[in-house]
């Protein structure tokens, strides 16, 4: 079986609209003979939908990487430049 590594900023259990495209992608990969690993953030969540995590196939490995919230980082850098 071939494998793919996906980088997704948003991935379940986050419940916002941005998770649906990567979720559908990894759900359809096994039908075409691909296995998947997903690297995603482990930051603060805006909306939690545990049901979405249940839609991820059980053989998909999800690797969560610690990091700051993207928007908070942008705001912090802007504030630092303004000083």
Buried (B, 14 or more C-beta within 10 A) or exposed (E): EEEEEBEBBBBBBBBEEEBBEBBEBBBEBBEEEBBBBBBBBEBEBEEEBEEBBEBBEEEBEBEEEEEEBEEEEEEEEEEEEEE
